[in-house]
Amino acid sequence: MARTRHRWRRRVLVVVAAVVIMPVAAVAAMWPVTPGVGNAEQLVRARLGAEHAVELAALPSPDRVGQALIATEDSRFYATPGIDPISAARAAVAMLRGSGDTGAATLEQQLAKNLYVARDTGISTKAQEAELSVKLDIQYSKDEVLRLYLAEVYFGHGFYGLPAAAQGYFGVEPAALSWAQASMLAGLVLAPSEFDPLHDFAAARARERHVLNRLVATHVLSPAQADAAFAAPLGLA
């Protein structure tokens, strides 16, 4: 039994090294040859212009969607350098067990994919995505990254960016969104069609509950506040 455990630990360490250490080395090696990210703002504006969407000039106050998004998509957002070693290690263990990749992408990685990276999942693409994520983290503050992400992410029904989604689904400005509404919007970014509240309300509500649970887990809301938010009317437009 002890020998089996030792082999298991050794295999985990090897896979973690392959998934965590090697990409870090690749980022350092590729740094001079990957493009800069100083044009991220211009790319977001161009995308919004093509969709006739309103620009998000500043984070709303309160920024409930941003808090819900961080709780659900990237809870260590403010502590990581654009890539999350803990998620990468979790993905390594999942690969070893044959259960698939459970390492969630950081918001920087998602923004890099949306703005710069081709739509494929090859190793070179993942390496470029990691490289650009680190560059985004260096170039912009965390709040700027969050604003750029919220400005251009797709919420379904042709709604690009938070202002369009807040108005389209609920008829309000982003700062006026309730926790119930913000949680539903934050849940949409994973799969806007699957959790579409206008076509599958039950799925959208289940996703909203998950986001509220994550807000409790990250100590943004108390369990009582989350329950009250889930019971509150949504006011779908």
C-alpha positions in Angstrom: 0.0 0.0 0.0 2.8 2.4 0.9 4.6 1.7 -2.3 1.4 2.3 -4.3 0.9 5.6 -2.6 4.5 6.6 -3.3 4.0 5.8 -7.0 0.8 7.8 -7.0 2.4 10.9 -5.4 5.3 10.7 -7.9 3.0 10.5 -10.9 1.0 13.5 -9.5 4.3 15.5 -9.1 5.3 14.6 -12.7 2.0 15.7 -14.2 1.9 18.9 -12.1 5.4 19.7 -13.3 4.4 19.1 -16.9 1.2 21.3 -16.6 2.5 24.0 -14.3 6.3 24.4 -14.6 6.6 23.8 -18.4 4.0 26.4 -19.4 5.8 28.9 -17.1 9.0 28.2 -18.9 7.2 28.5 -22.3 5.8 31.9 -21.3 9.3 33.1 -20.6 10.7 31.7 -23.8 7.9 33.1 -26.0 7.7 36.6 -24.4 9.7 38.5 -27.1 7.8 37.0 -30.0 4.1 37.3 -28.9 2.3 40.5 -29.7 1.7 43.3 -27.1 -1.7 43.9 -25.6 -1.6 47.7 -25.5 -4.4 47.8 -28.1 -6.9 45.8 -26.0 -9.1 48.9 -25.4 -9.2 49.6 -29.2 -10.1 46.0 -30.0 -13.0 46.1 -27.5 -14.2 49.4 -29.0 -14.0 48.0 -32.5 -16.0 44.9 -31.5 -18.7 47.0 -29.7 -18.9 49.3 -32.7 -19.4 46.4 -35.1 -22.3 45.3 -32.8 -23.7 48.8 -32.3 -23.2 48.3 -28.6 -22.7 50.9 -25.9 -19.2 51.2 -24.4 -18.6 50.5 -20.7 -16.5 53.5 -19.8 -16.1 52.6 -16.1 -17.1 49.9 -13.8 -20.6 50.5 -12.4 -21.0 51.2 -8.7 -22.0 48.9 -7.2 -20.5 46.4 -9.6 -22.6 43.4 -8.6 -22.1 41.6 -12.0 -18.3 41.9 -11.6 -18.4 40.5 -8.1 -20.6 37.6 -9.2 -18.4 37.0 -12.2 -15.2 36.8 -10.1 -16.9 34.6 -7.5 -18.0 32.1 -10.2 -15.3 32.3 -12.9 -12.1 33.3 -11.2 -12.3 33.6 -7.4 -8.5 34.2 -7.1 -8.7 37.0 -9.7 -7.0 39.7 -7.6 -4.3 37.4 -6.4 -3.1 35.7 -9.6 -0.7 37.1 -12.3 -3.1 36.4 -15.2 -2.8 32.6 -14.9 -3.8 30.5 -11.9 -1.2 27.9 -10.7 -3.8 26.3 -8.4 -6.3 25.7 -11.2 -3.5 24.4 -13.4 -2.5 21.9 -10.7 -6.1 20.8 -10.3 -6.2 20.3 -14.1 -3.1 18.2 -13.8 -4.6 15.9 -11.2 -7.8 15.6 -13.3 -5.8 14.6 -16.3 -4.0 12.0 -14.3 -7.3 10.6 -13.1 -8.8 10.7 -16.6 -11.6 13.0 -15.6 -11.0 15.8 -17.9 -9.6 19.3 -17.5 -11.2 21.1 -14.5 -8.9 24.0 -14.4 -11.0 27.1 -15.0 -9.5 29.9 -17.1 -8.8 33.2 -15.4 -10.6 36.4 -16.6 -7.3 37.4 -18.3 -7.2 34.1 -20.2 -10.8 34.5 -21.3 -10.2 38.1 -22.4 -7.1 37.1 -24.3 -9.0 34.3 -26.0 -11.8 36.7 -27.0 -9.6 39.4 -28.3 -6.4 37.8 -29.6 -6.4 34.0 -29.9 -7.7 31.8 -32.7 -10.6 29.5 -31.8 -8.8 26.2 -31.3 -7.5 24.2 -28.4 -4.0 23.2 -29.6 -1.0 23.4 -27.3 0.5 26.3 -29.2 -2.8 28.2 -28.8 -2.9 27.5 -25.1 0.7 28.7 -24.7 -0.1 31.9 -26.6 -3.2 32.4 -24.5 -1.2 32.1 -21.3 1.4 34.5 -22.6 -1.1 37.1 -23.5 -2.9 36.7 -20.1 0.3 37.5 -18.3 0.8 40.5 -20.6 -2.7 41.7 -19.9 -2.1 41.5 -16.2 1.1 43.5 -16.5 -0.4 46.1 -18.8 -3.7 46.8 -17.0 -4.9 47.0 -13.5 -7.3 44.3 -12.3 -10.2 46.7 -12.4 -9.3 47.6 -16.0 -9.1 44.0 -17.0 -12.5 43.4 -15.4 -14.0 46.5 -17.2 -12.6 45.3 -20.5 -14.0 41.9 -20.0 -17.5 43.1 -19.0 -17.4 45.6 -21.8 -17.1 43.0 -24.6 -18.3 39.6 -23.2 -21.3 38.1 -24.9 -24.5 37.5 -22.9 -26.8 36.1 -25.6 -29.6 37.5 -27.8 -27.1 39.8 -29.5 -26.2 41.6 -26.2 -22.4 42.3 -26.3 -21.2 43.9 -23.1 -22.8 44.6 -19.7 -24.7 47.8 -20.7 -26.5 46.0 -23.5 -27.3 43.0 -21.4 -28.6 45.0 -18.4 -30.9 47.0 -20.7 -31.8 44.0 -22.9 -32.8 41.6 -20.2 -33.9 43.9 -17.4 -34.4 47.4 -18.8 -31.9 49.0 -16.3 -28.4 50.4 -16.2 -25.6 48.2 -14.9 -25.4 50.0 -11.5 -29.1 49.4 -10.9 -29.0 45.6 -11.2 -30.1 43.7 -8.2 -28.2 40.7 -6.8 -30.7 38.4 -8.5 -30.3 40.1 -11.9 -26.5 40.3 -11.6 -26.2 36.7 -10.7 -28.3 35.6 -13.6 -26.2 37.8 -16.0 -22.9 36.5 -14.5 -24.1 32.9 -15.0 -24.8 33.6 -18.7 -21.2 34.1 -19.8 -20.4 30.4 -19.5 -23.0 29.4 -22.0 -25.5 32.1 -23.1 -27.7 29.6 -25.1 -27.8 26.9 -22.4 -28.7 29.3 -19.6 -30.9 31.6 -21.7 -33.7 32.8 -19.3 -36.0 33.6 -22.2 -35.9 30.1 -23.6 -35.1 27.9 -20.6 -36.0 29.7 -17.4 -35.4 26.6 -15.2 -31.8 26.2 -16.4 -31.2 30.0 -16.0 -32.6 29.8 -12.4 -30.4 26.9 -11.6 -27.4 28.7 -12.9 -28.4 31.8 -10.9 -28.6 29.7 -7.7 -25.1 28.4 -8.4 -23.7 31.9 -8.8 -25.4 33.0 -5.6 -23.8 30.0 -3.8 -20.4 31.0 -5.1 -21.0 34.5 -3.7 -21.7 32.9 -0.4 -18.6 30.7 -0.7 -16.4 33.7 -1.4 -18.0 35.7 1.5 -19.5 38.4 -0.6 -23.0 37.5 0.5 -24.4 35.7 3.6 -26.5 32.6 3.1 -29.6 34.7 4.1 -28.7 37.4 1.6 -28.3 34.8 -1.2 -31.6 33.2 -0.3 -33.3 36.6 -0.3 -31.8 37.4 -3.7 -33.0 34.1 -5.2 -36.5 34.8 -3.9 -36.6 38.3 -5.3 -38.4 39.1 -8.5 -36.2 39.2 -11.6 -38.1 41.7 -13.6 -37.1 40.2 -17.0 -37.9 42.7 -19.8 
